Amino acid sequence: MPAPSAPSVPDRGEELRPHAEDAFAAELAALAAQDDRPRPARWRMSPWAVATYLLGGTLPDGTVITPKYVGPRRIVEVAVTTLATDRALLLLGVPGTAKTWVSEHLAAAVSGDSTLLVQGTAGTPEEAIRYGWNYAQLLAHGPSRDALVPSPVMRAMAEGMTARVEELTRIPADVQDTLITILSEKTLPIPELGSEVQAVRGFNLIATANDRDRGVNDLSSALRRRFNTVVLPLPESAEAEVEIVSRRVDQIGRSLDLPAVPEGIDEIRRVVTVFRELRDGVTADGRTKLKSPSGTLSTAEAISVVTNGLALAAHFGDGVLRAGDVAAGILGAVVRDPAADRVIWQEYLEAVVRERDGWKDFYRACREVSA
């Protein structure tokens, strides 16, 4: 019986979800080439260019930089300026406010590498932030540099890069506090070798934290002081949220060969309207108070609902996004608690959706999947 062949390595461009520095390589290169402003040590471009990459704009040669973040400009400017100092950056917000997305694109623009990442969970060990050991080498030769396995944070310190820590408040408190010396002294002691790694210029760290996780593993006051906290808000207006959802769904859809977003812009507006009204506890006109379900109904969830609807339209419909394609996704996003949330959803359907002009098809589709 022949031995199984090794899995083939996909060609560049075949990745389902390329890293930011790969997906937007052309924009990053165009910005760097035309950027004549001062750059901090080991930065690929100036703070102004980093902000332009995040917020979008048109360069002097006509190159269009697509927005990666739709929100207040000052928030991005503060985040970028923080990374140019010796203080780490903490992106804080409710689920679905693009914390991870902004973190990735900041690292890609500043360092050209967004992959120096520690994913925070309840089981994240201290070694994930400091360093580990190659135990075969350790047993054979004892502690040595060759036996040491650097963490993403250690690599960023040694190379003057930007490290990322996702979901910082989900990491146990004693593991979180391993960052204190790194962020305050800019050193990582290696007591087993009687040495240390000193951060070189250009090193910094971006952490994200979920505002809903307060009380899970709160940051110590000592660690919180090492961060400059930037709160990412929910989109201010429905049109801003529609733009975010449309843009992101279009990017995801192209990678999955799904229909173009403009064909379903009306359904995107309805999904966003439903999410915002239930999230805010009041209809868009301010006339009717609503009960809010237990879920977050974030922009990220709206993107997921629309993307799934586009897939349904492409594979089981005529390729045009319609109410029936998004109804089941909305139901799944709203009804997290089968008892309480289902009552809230039914009340919303009957009191708001049923009476809204031009929403009859949406009402029927939602009633059908809710039955």
C-alpha positions in Angstrom: 0.0 0.0 0.0 1.6 3.3 -1.0 2.4 5.8 1.8 0.1 8.7 2.0 1.5 11.8 0.2 2.2 15.0 2.2 -0.4 17.7 1.9 0.4 20.1 -0.8 1.3 23.7 0.0 -1.2 26.1 -1.5 0.0 28.7 -3.9 0.2 32.3 -2.8 -3.2 33.8 -3.2 -5.0 30.5 -2.5 -5.2 31.1 1.2 -8.8 31.3 2.5 -7.9 34.2 4.8 -4.5 35.8 3.9 -2.8 37.9 6.6 -3.3 41.6 6.3 0.3 42.2 5.1 -0.4 39.8 2.2 -4.0 40.7 1.4 -3.1 44.4 1.2 0.5 44.2 0.1 0.0 46.5 -2.9 -1.5 49.3 -0.7 1.2 48.9 1.9 3.9 49.1 -0.8 2.3 52.2 -2.4 2.1 54.0 0.9 5.6 53.2 1.9 6.9 54.3 -1.5 5.2 57.7 -1.3 5.7 58.3 2.4 8.3 61.0 3.0 7.4 61.7 6.7 9.6 60.8 9.6 9.3 57.1 10.7 10.0 55.7 14.2 12.8 53.2 14.4 12.1 50.0 12.5 8.6 51.2 11.3 7.8 50.4 7.7 6.1 53.8 7.3 5.3 56.9 9.2 2.4 57.2 11.7 0.6 59.4 9.2 0.8 56.6 6.6 -0.3 54.0 9.1 -3.4 56.0 9.9 -4.1 56.5 6.2 -3.8 52.7 5.7 -6.4 52.1 8.4 -8.8 54.9 7.5 -8.3 55.0 3.7 -7.5 57.8 1.3 -6.1 58.7 -2.1 -2.4 59.1 -2.6 -0.8 61.8 -4.8 -0.3 59.3 -7.6 -4.0 58.4 -7.6 -3.6 55.1 -5.7 -6.8 54.4 -3.6 -6.2 53.1 -0.1 -9.4 51.3 1.0 -10.6 51.9 4.6 -9.9 49.1 7.0 -11.7 50.8 9.9 -14.7 53.0 9.7 -14.9 55.1 12.8 -13.6 58.3 14.4 -10.3 59.3 13.0 -9.0 60.5 16.4 -9.3 56.9 17.8 -6.9 55.6 15.1 -4.5 58.5 15.5 -4.3 57.9 19.3 -3.7 54.2 18.8 -1.0 54.8 16.2 0.7 57.5 18.3 0.7 55.1 21.3 2.6 52.6 19.3 5.2 55.2 18.5 5.9 55.7 22.3 7.1 53.2 24.9 3.5 52.5 26.1 1.7 49.4 25.0 -1.8 49.7 23.4 -5.0 48.1 24.8 -7.9 48.0 22.4 -11.1 47.6 24.5 -14.7 47.2 23.4 -17.8 45.1 23.3 -17.7 42.0 21.0 -17.7 42.8 17.3 -16.1 46.2 17.4 -13.2 45.2 15.2 -10.6 45.0 17.9 -8.8 42.0 16.4 -9.1 43.5 12.9 -7.6 46.8 13.9 -4.9 45.1 15.9 -3.9 43.0 12.9 -3.8 45.9 10.4 -1.8 48.1 12.8 0.8 45.4 13.2 0.9 44.8 9.4 1.4 48.5 8.7 3.9 49.2 11.5 6.1 46.0 11.3 5.0 44.3 8.1 4.2 41.2 10.1 0.9 40.6 12.0 1.7 37.0 12.9 3.5 37.5 16.2 0.4 36.6 18.1 -0.6 35.1 21.5 -4.2 33.9 21.6 -5.5 34.4 25.1 -7.6 31.7 26.7 -8.2 30.4 30.2 -5.5 27.8 29.5 -2.8 30.1 28.1 0.4 29.2 29.9 3.2 31.6 31.0 5.4 30.0 28.3 3.1 31.5 25.6 4.2 35.0 26.6 7.8 34.4 27.9 9.5 31.3 26.3 9.4 27.5 26.4 11.9 24.7 26.0 12.7 22.1 23.4 12.7 19.2 25.9 14.8 16.9 23.7 17.5 19.5 23.7 17.0 20.3 27.3 17.4 16.7 28.5 20.3 16.1 26.2 22.4 19.2 26.8 20.7 21.1 29.7 19.5 24.7 29.5 20.9 26.6 26.6 20.0 29.1 23.9 19.5 26.3 21.5 17.0 24.6 23.7 15.0 27.8 24.3 11.8 28.2 22.2 11.0 32.0 22.0 7.4 33.2 22.3 6.0 35.6 19.8 6.6 38.4 22.4 10.2 37.4 22.8 10.7 37.4 19.1 9.1 40.9 18.8 11.4 42.2 21.5 14.5 40.8 19.8 13.6 42.0 16.4 12.0 45.4 17.2 8.5 44.3 16.0 4.9 44.6 17.1 3.5 41.7 19.1 -0.2 41.0 19.6 -2.1 39.5 22.6 -5.7 38.6 21.9 -8.3 38.5 24.6 -6.0 39.6 27.4 -8.6 39.4 30.1 -9.3 35.7 29.4 -5.7 34.9 30.4 -5.2 33.9 34.1 -4.1 36.9 36.2 -0.7 35.4 37.2 0.1 34.8 33.5 -1.0 38.3 32.6 1.4 39.8 35.0 4.4 38.3 33.2 3.9 41.2 30.9 4.7 43.8 33.6 8.5 43.5 33.5 8.4 43.2 29.7 6.4 46.4 29.4 8.0 48.4 32.2 11.7 47.4 32.0 11.6 46.3 28.3 13.5 43.2 29.3 12.6 39.5 29.6 14.7 37.7 32.2 15.9 34.1 31.5 16.9 33.0 35.0 17.7 29.4 33.8 20.6 30.9 31.7 21.4 33.8 33.9 20.7 36.2 31.1 17.9 38.3 29.6 16.5 39.5 26.3 16.3 43.3 26.0 13.8 44.9 23.7 15.3 46.8 20.8 13.8 50.0 19.4 10.6 49.4 17.5 9.2 46.8 19.9 5.7 47.3 21.2 2.6 45.3 22.0 -1.0 45.5 21.1 -3.6 43.7 23.4 -7.3 43.4 22.9 -9.9 42.9 25.6 -13.6 42.2 25.6 -15.6 44.8 27.5 -18.1 42.1 28.4 -15.4 40.1 30.2 -15.0 42.5 33.1 -14.7 40.3 36.2 -13.3 37.3 34.4 -9.6 38.1 34.8 -9.4 41.8 35.5 -6.1 43.4 34.8 -4.1 44.3 37.9 -3.6 48.1 38.4 0.2 47.6 37.8 -0.4 46.0 34.4 -3.2 48.4 33.4 -0.8 51.3 33.9 1.5 49.9 31.3 -1.2 50.3 28.6 -2.8 53.2 26.9 -6.4 52.1 26.6 -8.4 53.0 23.4 -12.0 52.1 23.4 -13.5 51.0 20.0 -17.1 52.0 19.9 -20.0 50.5 18.0 -20.7 52.3 14.7 -22.4 55.7 15.4 -24.9 55.5 12.6 -26.8 52.9 10.6 -25.2 54.1 7.4 -21.8 53.7 8.9 -22.6 50.2 10.0 -24.1 49.3 6.6 -20.9 50.5 5.0 -18.8 48.3 7.3 -20.9 45.2 6.8 -21.0 45.8 3.0 -17.3 46.3 2.7 -16.3 43.3 4.8 -18.9 41.0 3.3 -17.6 42.0 -0.2 -14.0 41.1 0.8 -15.1 37.7 2.3 -17.4 37.0 -0.6 -14.7 37.5 -3.2 -12.5 34.9 -1.5 -15.5 32.5 -1.5 -16.7 33.3 -5.1 -20.0 34.6 -3.8 -22.3 37.1 -5.5 -21.4 40.8 -5.4 -22.7 42.8 -2.4 -24.6 45.5 -4.3 -27.2 43.0 -5.3 -28.2 42.6 -1.7 -27.7 46.1 -0.2 -31.4 46.4 0.8 -31.2 43.2 2.8 -27.9 44.4 4.4 -29.7 47.6 5.5 -32.6 45.5 7.0 -30.2 43.2 8.9 -28.4 46.2 10.3 -31.6 47.9 11.2 -32.9 44.9 13.1 -29.6 44.5 15.0 -29.3 48.2 15.9 -32.9 48.4 17.1 -32.8 45.3 19.3 -29.3 46.3 20.5 -30.4 49.8 21.5 -33.8 48.8 22.8 -35.7 51.3 20.7 -36.8 51.6 17.1 -34.9 53.8 14.7 -37.6 56.5 14.8 -37.5 56.5 18.7 -41.2 55.8 19.0 -41.3 52.3 20.3 -39.3 50.9 23.2 -38.0 47.4 22.8 -36.7 44.6 25.0 -33.1 43.7 24.1 -32.1 40.0 23.8 -29.2 38.4 25.6 -26.8 38.4 22.6 -24.5 41.2 21.6 -25.9 41.6 18.0 -22.6 43.1 17.0 -21.4 44.3 13.6 -19.3 41.2 13.3 -22.5 39.0 13.7 -24.2 41.1 11.1 -21.3 40.3 8.7 -21.7 36.6 9.5 -25.4 36.7 8.9 -25.1 38.4 5.5 -22.2 36.2 4.4 -24.2 33.1 5.2 -27.2 34.6 3.3 -25.1 35.2 0.3 -23.9 31.6 0.3 -27.5 30.4 0.5 -28.4 32.7 -2.4 -25.5 31.5 -4.5 -25.9 27.8 -3.9 -29.6 27.4 -3.4 -31.1 30.5 -5.1 -30.6 32.8 -8.0 -27.6 34.6 -6.6 -29.6 37.6 -5.4 -29.7 38.1 -1.6 -33.3 38.1 -0.4 -35.1 38.2 2.9 -35.4 34.4 3.1 -31.6 34.1 2.9 -30.9 36.1 6.0 -34.0 35.2 8.1 -32.5 32.1 9.7 -29.2 33.8 10.4 -30.9 36.6 12.2 -33.0 34.2 14.2 -29.8 32.4 15.3 -28.1 35.6 16.2 -31.1 37.0 18.2 -32.4 33.9 20.0 -29.5 32.7 22.2 -31.7 32.0 25.2 -34.5 29.8 23.8 -37.0 30.9 26.4 -36.5 34.6 27.0 -35.0 35.7 23.6 -37.7 33.9 21.6 -40.4 35.9 23.3 -38.5 39.1 22.6 -38.0 38.2 19.0 -41.7 37.4 18.5 -42.8 40.6 20.1 -40.4 42.5 17.8 -41.7 40.8 14.7 -45.4 41.5 15.5 -45.0 45.0 16.9 -42.4 46.4 14.5 -41.6 44.3 11.5 -45.2 43.4 10.6 -46.2 47.1 10.6 -43.2 48.4 8.7 -43.8 49.5 5.0 -41.9 47.4 2.5 -41.0 44.7 5.0 -43.8 42.2 4.3 -41.4 39.7 2.6 -39.0 40.0 5.5 -41.8 39.4 8.0 -43.0 36.3 6.2 -39.5 34.9 5.9 -38.8 35.5 9.6 -42.2 34.0 10.7 -41.5 30.9 8.6 -38.1 30.2 10.2 -39.4 31.1 13.7 -42.4 28.7 13.5 
